[in-house]
Amino acid sequence: MGGILAWRICNPLQLGIAVVTALGFLSGLSLILFVWGGWTPLVLAALILVITGGSVTAYTASLAKNKGFTE
């Protein structure tokens, strides 16, 4: 999810808002499942969301710098 957000959203401010929104949705979903007696690994899922988003952003920036990539 984080990778898809980072690949499709080029504006850093919009990307930040999208990631915060996704983290809020993930937290809310985890809370609802917890109240209903379920459990989801919230911290791991949040870390994966942020790490994949950052990795794709760094990769895209590297392409733009090295090969003149424009989107």
Buried (B, 14 or more C-beta within 10 A) or exposed (E): BBBEBBBEBEEEEEBEEBBEEBBEEBEEBBEEEEEEEEEEEBEEBBEBBBEBBBEBBEEBEEEEEEEEEEE
